[in-house]
Amino acid sequence: MQNRVNIVVREACEKGLAEGVFSGVSAAVSVVQKKVRYRGWFSGGVTRYDQLGVPVNPSTLFDLASLTKPLCTTLCTLTLIMSGKMQGDDTCLSLLKSNLPPEKKYITIFDILNHSSGLPAYFPYFSDFNPHFSKKNILLLLDKILTEPLMYPPKTTCCYSDLGFILLGQVIEKIAGQPLEQFYRQHVTGPLQLAEHLLFLPLDGSVEREKKRIAATEHCSWRQTTIQGEVHDEHCWLMGGVAGHAGLFGTVAGVLRLCECLLDCWRESACHPAFSNDLLRLALQWQSPAGNWRLGFDTPSPGQSSSGRYFSPYSVGHLGFTGTSFWMDPEKEVIVVLLTNRVHPSRENIKIREFRPYFHDYLLERIGFG
């Protein structure tokens, strides 16, 4: 079994490299059979296409983009709920702006996690700013989001929203009394010995970085450079590289290990010191009439999921714009992590859309779940 999972992960990744889906990839599958966990790994390609590129290896950091939402912001929220410092039905945005528009006063923590807050998905606010990090720019950006009209009444539907998670990241900092990246390291990754495998790279230089160890992303016309060693997302960059919707970097082992911990907690075979299994299960199994989103986690869309055809309806996961994803299935006890830099050198490369479901189907068919 061990040899088989290694072989199929390598074969699927090599197809993506050959077809130009991405310049670099690190992927892993974790499967439990007869109470034995088997893992397959592959890292290949280069961190960037030009002469500055070096071979991708298991220690290469990838910009996880929106995987920040479930793997950081959601888990930090659960940590604060567990400690009694917040509740899921707490209204929260008044912490950021005292004179909120009336329509936003009753948006709750769970509304944001469930993407049912009424906030729009996205607006390119960054284009109104010069590419320069400052605390003033953070406040201006937050004010733009807080005064943006809602698209729909909260709790009536789900609309995936970066804006909600940007605000939630700031709420966490207010309640925790410390920066998001520090709270995350102290409570979520630190106890699992993953702080060097899942981390933010603040623009202030407080975290040492070796650029060649980090997969490059897009050539950004706003910043006039190819992004490497800094976050790809423009709004997160404007906020200094740390935000609730993006900014997390990770190795394939780091993402897989955290997902294994979550799946084990979900199945009551382990526990995380920061939050209870019951609370985590609430997040992963939350159901709302507003839509199919869990609390911070996505679910497979029938017939068109990026996770392919074989993940059960109970599965949860998430995608990242840069070309990253994870999916975990509590029924099959399977986790698949795919980290790529598909936006390098341009986001116009959308081959990942067809590759993702193919990748997951190929793996699961060949390890016996097809």
C-alpha positions as CSV (number, residue, x, y, z in Angstrom):
1,M,0.0,0.0,0.0
2,Q,2.8,2.4,0.9
3,N,4.5,2.0,-2.5
4,R,1.2,2.3,-4.3
5,V,0.2,5.7,-2.8
6,N,3.7,7.1,-3.5
7,I,3.6,6.0,-7.1
8,V,0.1,7.4,-7.8
9,V,0.8,10.8,-6.2
10,R,4.0,11.1,-8.3
11,E,2.2,10.0,-11.5
12,A,-0.6,12.6,-11.1
13,C,1.8,15.4,-10.2
14,E,4.1,14.7,-13.1
15,K,1.2,15.0,-15.5
16,G,0.4,18.4,-14.1
17,L,4.0,19.5,-14.5
18,A,4.2,18.2,-18.1
19,E,1.0,20.0,-19.1
20,G,2.1,23.3,-17.6
21,V,-0.5,23.5,-14.9
22,F,2.1,24.9,-12.5
23,S,5.9,25.3,-12.3
24,G,6.1,23.5,-8.9
25,V,4.1,21.1,-6.8
26,S,4.1,19.4,-3.4
27,A,1.3,16.9,-2.8
28,A,0.4,14.3,-0.3
29,V,-2.3,11.7,0.4
30,S,-3.0,10.2,3.8
31,V,-5.2,7.1,4.0
32,V,-6.1,4.8,6.9
33,Q,-6.7,1.1,6.3
34,K,-7.1,-1.5,9.0
35,K,-6.1,1.2,11.5
36,V,-2.7,1.8,9.7
37,R,-2.0,5.2,8.2
38,Y,-0.3,5.2,4.9
39,R,1.1,8.4,3.3
40,G,2.2,9.2,-0.2
41,W,4.3,12.2,-1.1
42,F,5.7,14.0,-4.1
43,S,7.5,17.3,-4.7
44,G,8.7,18.3,-8.1
45,G,9.2,21.1,-10.6
46,V,10.8,24.4,-9.9
47,T,9.9,27.4,-7.6
48,R,9.9,29.7,-10.7
49,Y,10.4,29.4,-14.4
50,D,13.4,31.7,-14.8
51,Q,17.0,31.4,-13.9
52,L,16.2,32.1,-10.2
53,G,14.1,29.0,-9.9
54,V,15.4,26.0,-7.8
55,P,13.9,22.5,-7.6
56,V,10.8,22.2,-5.3
57,N,11.4,19.9,-2.4
58,P,9.4,18.8,0.7
59,S,10.5,21.9,2.6
60,T,9.4,24.4,-0.1
61,L,6.8,26.9,1.3
62,F,3.8,27.6,-0.8
63,D,1.5,30.6,-0.5
64,L,-1.7,28.9,0.8
65,A,-3.9,31.8,0.0
66,S,-7.5,31.1,1.1
67,L,-6.5,28.0,3.0
68,T,-5.8,30.6,5.7
69,K,-9.5,30.8,6.3
70,P,-10.1,27.3,7.6
71,L,-6.6,26.3,8.7
72,C,-5.9,29.6,10.7
73,T,-8.8,32.0,11.1
74,T,-11.5,29.4,11.8
75,L,-9.3,27.4,14.2
76,C,-8.3,30.6,16.0
77,T,-12.0,31.4,16.3
78,L,-12.7,28.0,17.8
79,T,-9.9,28.6,20.3
80,L,-11.4,31.9,21.5
81,I,-14.9,30.3,21.8
82,M,-13.4,27.4,23.8
83,S,-11.7,29.9,26.2
84,G,-15.0,31.7,26.7
85,K,-13.8,34.9,25.1
86,M,-16.4,34.9,22.3
87,Q,-19.5,32.9,21.3
88,G,-20.6,32.0,17.8
89,D,-23.7,34.1,17.9
90,D,-21.9,37.2,19.2
91,T,-22.2,40.3,17.0
92,C,-18.7,41.4,16.4
93,L,-18.2,44.2,13.9
94,S,-18.8,47.0,16.4
95,L,-15.4,46.1,17.8
96,L,-13.9,47.6,14.6
97,K,-16.2,50.6,14.0
98,S,-18.4,52.2,16.7
99,N,-20.8,53.9,14.2
100,L,-21.6,50.8,12.1
101,P,-24.3,51.0,9.4
102,P,-27.4,49.5,11.0
103,E,-27.5,46.6,8.6
104,K,-24.1,45.3,9.9
105,K,-24.8,45.6,13.6
106,Y,-26.3,42.1,13.9
107,I,-23.7,40.1,11.8
108,T,-22.4,37.3,14.0
109,I,-19.2,35.3,14.2
110,F,-20.9,32.2,12.7
111,D,-22.4,34.4,9.9
112,I,-18.9,35.3,8.7
113,L,-17.6,31.7,9.1
114,N,-20.6,30.4,7.2
115,H,-20.2,33.0,4.5
116,S,-23.8,34.1,5.1
117,S,-23.0,37.6,6.5
118,G,-24.3,39.5,3.5
119,L,-20.9,41.0,2.7
120,P,-19.8,40.9,-0.9
121,A,-17.3,38.4,-2.1
122,Y,-14.6,40.8,-3.2
123,F,-13.8,44.3,-4.4
124,P,-10.4,45.4,-5.7
125,Y,-9.9,48.1,-3.1
126,F,-6.2,47.8,-3.3
127,S,-6.2,49.6,-6.7
128,D,-7.1,52.8,-4.8
129,F,-3.8,52.5,-2.8
130,N,-0.2,52.8,-3.6
131,P,1.6,49.5,-2.9
132,H,2.9,50.6,0.5
133,F,2.2,49.0,3.9
134,S,1.2,51.3,6.7
135,K,-1.2,51.1,9.6
136,K,-3.1,54.0,8.1
137,N,-3.7,52.0,5.0
138,I,-5.0,49.1,7.1
139,L,-7.5,51.4,8.8
140,L,-8.6,52.9,5.4
141,L,-9.1,49.4,3.9
142,L,-11.2,48.2,6.9
143,D,-13.3,51.3,6.7
144,K,-14.0,50.7,3.0
145,I,-15.2,47.1,3.9
146,L,-17.2,48.2,6.9
147,T,-19.1,50.8,4.9
148,E,-19.7,48.6,1.8
149,P,-23.4,47.9,1.4
150,L,-24.5,44.4,2.0
151,M,-25.5,42.2,-0.9
152,Y,-28.3,40.4,0.9
153,P,-29.8,40.1,4.4
154,P,-27.5,38.0,6.7
155,K,-28.4,34.3,7.1
156,T,-30.5,34.2,3.9
157,T,-27.9,32.7,1.6
158,C,-24.2,31.9,1.3
159,C,-21.8,34.1,-0.7
160,Y,-18.1,33.2,-0.3
161,S,-16.5,36.4,1.0
162,D,-12.9,37.4,1.4
163,L,-14.2,40.6,3.0
164,G,-15.9,38.8,5.9
165,F,-12.7,37.0,6.8
166,I,-10.6,40.1,6.6
167,L,-12.8,41.6,9.3
168,L,-12.9,38.4,11.3
169,G,-9.1,38.4,11.4
170,Q,-9.2,41.9,12.9
171,V,-11.9,40.9,15.4
172,I,-9.7,38.0,16.6
173,E,-6.8,40.3,17.2
174,K,-9.0,42.7,19.2
175,I,-10.3,39.9,21.4
176,A,-7.1,38.0,21.8
177,G,-5.1,41.1,22.4
178,Q,-2.2,40.0,20.2
179,P,-1.4,39.8,16.5
180,L,-3.2,37.0,14.5
181,E,0.1,35.3,13.6
182,Q,1.3,35.2,17.2
183,F,-2.0,33.9,18.5
184,Y,-2.1,31.2,15.8
185,R,1.5,30.1,16.6
186,Q,0.9,30.0,20.3
187,H,-2.4,28.1,20.3
188,V,-2.8,26.2,17.1
189,T,0.5,25.3,15.4
190,G,2.9,25.5,18.4
191,P,1.3,22.6,20.3
192,L,1.6,20.4,17.2
193,Q,5.2,21.4,16.5
194,L,4.2,22.9,13.2
195,A,5.2,26.5,13.7
196,E,8.0,26.3,11.1
197,H,5.7,24.5,8.6
198,L,2.6,26.8,8.8
199,L,3.4,30.5,9.2
200,F,2.9,34.0,8.1
201,L,5.6,36.1,6.5
202,P,5.0,39.7,7.7
203,L,6.4,42.4,5.5
204,D,8.1,44.0,8.5
205,G,10.8,41.3,8.3
206,S,10.1,39.9,11.7
207,V,10.2,36.4,10.2
208,E,13.3,35.3,8.4
209,R,12.7,34.1,4.9
210,E,14.9,32.4,2.3
211,K,13.2,33.4,-1.0
212,K,14.5,30.5,-3.0
213,R,12.8,28.1,-0.5
214,I,9.4,29.7,-1.4
215,A,7.4,29.1,-4.5
216,A,7.0,32.2,-6.6
217,T,3.5,33.3,-7.6
218,E,2.4,36.0,-10.0
219,H,4.1,38.8,-11.8
220,C,2.0,41.6,-10.2
221,S,1.4,44.7,-12.2
222,W,0.4,46.6,-9.1
223,R,3.6,45.9,-7.3
224,Q,5.7,45.7,-10.5
225,T,7.5,42.5,-9.6
226,T,7.2,38.8,-9.5
227,I,6.0,37.9,-6.1
228,Q,8.3,35.5,-4.1
229,G,8.7,35.4,-0.4
230,E,5.7,37.7,0.1
231,V,2.0,37.1,0.0
232,H,0.3,37.1,-3.4
233,D,-3.1,38.5,-2.2
234,E,-3.0,42.3,-2.7
235,H,-5.2,43.1,0.3
236,C,-3.3,40.9,2.6
237,W,-0.1,42.5,1.3
238,L,-1.6,46.0,2.0
239,M,-2.2,44.8,5.5
240,G,1.4,43.8,6.1
241,G,1.2,40.2,5.0
242,V,-1.1,39.0,7.8
243,A,-4.9,38.8,7.5
244,G,-7.8,36.6,8.2
245,H,-8.5,35.6,4.6
246,A,-4.9,35.0,3.3
247,G,-1.3,35.2,4.2
248,L,-0.5,31.7,5.5
249,F,2.4,29.9,4.0
250,G,3.0,26.2,4.4
251,T,4.9,23.0,3.5
252,V,3.0,20.0,2.3
253,A,3.9,18.1,5.5
254,G,2.6,21.0,7.6
255,V,-0.8,21.1,5.9
256,L,-1.1,17.3,5.9
257,R,-0.2,17.0,9.6
258,L,-2.7,19.7,10.6
259,C,-5.4,18.0,8.5
260,E,-4.6,14.6,10.0
261,C,-5.0,16.2,13.5
262,L,-8.4,17.6,12.5
263,L,-9.6,14.4,11.0
264,D,-8.4,12.4,14.1
265,C,-10.2,14.8,16.4
266,W,-13.3,14.6,14.2
267,R,-13.2,10.8,14.6
268,E,-12.4,11.0,18.3
269,S,-9.0,9.3,18.0
270,A,-7.1,12.4,19.1
271,C,-7.6,15.9,20.6
272,H,-6.2,19.4,20.1
273,P,-5.3,21.3,23.3
274,A,-6.9,24.5,22.0
275,F,-10.5,23.3,21.3
276,S,-12.7,20.4,22.1
277,N,-13.6,17.7,19.6
278,D,-17.3,18.6,20.1
279,L,-16.6,22.2,19.1
280,L,-14.5,21.2,16.1
281,R,-17.3,18.7,15.0
282,L,-19.8,21.5,15.3
283,A,-17.7,23.5,12.8
284,L,-17.2,20.6,10.4
285,Q,-20.8,19.4,10.4
286,W,-22.6,22.8,10.7
287,Q,-25.6,22.9,8.5
288,S,-27.5,26.1,7.6
289,P,-30.5,26.6,5.4
290,A,-28.5,29.5,3.8
291,G,-26.2,27.1,1.9
292,N,-23.7,24.2,1.9
293,W,-20.8,25.9,3.7
294,R,-19.7,24.6,7.0
295,L,-18.1,27.0,9.5
296,G,-15.0,28.1,7.6
297,F,-14.9,24.9,5.5
298,D,-16.3,24.1,2.1
299,T,-18.1,20.9,1.1
300,P,-18.0,19.0,-2.3
301,S,-20.4,20.4,-4.9
302,P,-22.3,17.4,-6.4
303,G,-21.1,16.7,-9.9
304,Q,-18.7,19.6,-10.1
305,S,-16.4,19.5,-7.1
306,S,-12.7,20.2,-7.3
307,S,-12.4,17.1,-5.1
308,G,-13.6,14.9,-8.0
309,R,-16.2,12.2,-7.9
310,Y,-15.3,10.0,-4.9
311,F,-15.2,12.2,-1.8
312,S,-18.3,11.5,0.3
313,P,-20.8,14.3,1.0
314,Y,-19.5,14.5,4.6
315,S,-16.1,15.6,3.4
316,V,-14.7,19.1,4.0
317,G,-11.9,21.1,2.4
318,H,-11.0,24.4,0.8
319,L,-9.3,25.9,-2.3
320,G,-6.7,28.6,-2.5
321,F,-6.5,31.0,-5.4
322,T,-2.7,30.4,-5.9
323,G,-3.4,26.7,-6.7
324,T,-3.6,25.1,-3.3
325,S,-6.2,22.8,-1.8
326,F,-7.0,20.1,0.8
327,W,-9.9,17.7,1.1
328,M,-10.5,15.3,4.0
329,D,-13.2,12.6,4.1
330,P,-14.2,11.2,7.5
331,E,-16.0,8.3,5.9
332,K,-13.1,7.0,3.8
333,E,-10.5,8.4,6.2
334,V,-8.6,10.0,3.3
335,I,-6.9,13.3,3.1
336,V,-5.5,14.8,-0.1
337,V,-3.3,17.9,-0.1
338,L,-2.3,19.7,-3.3
339,L,0.1,22.7,-3.1
340,T,1.0,24.4,-6.4
341,N,1.9,27.9,-7.7
342,R,-0.5,27.8,-10.7
343,V,-0.6,31.6,-10.8
344,H,3.0,31.8,-11.7
345,P,3.8,33.8,-13.8
346,S,0.1,34.7,-14.4
347,R,-3.3,34.1,-13.0
348,E,-4.5,33.7,-16.6
349,N,-3.3,30.1,-16.4
350,I,-6.5,28.3,-15.4
351,K,-5.5,24.7,-16.3
352,I,-5.9,23.9,-12.5
353,R,-9.7,23.9,-12.9
354,E,-9.5,20.7,-14.9
355,F,-6.5,19.3,-13.2
356,R,-7.9,19.4,-9.6
357,P,-10.8,16.9,-10.1
358,Y,-8.6,14.7,-12.3
359,F,-5.9,14.6,-9.6
360,H,-8.3,13.6,-6.9
361,D,-10.1,11.0,-9.0
362,Y,-6.8,9.5,-10.2
363,L,-5.6,9.1,-6.6
364,L,-8.7,7.6,-5.2
365,E,-9.3,5.2,-8.1
366,R,-5.8,3.8,-7.7
367,I,-5.8,3.4,-4.0
368,G,-9.1,1.6,-4.0
369,F,-11.9,4.2,-3.5
370,G,-12.9,4.7,-7.1
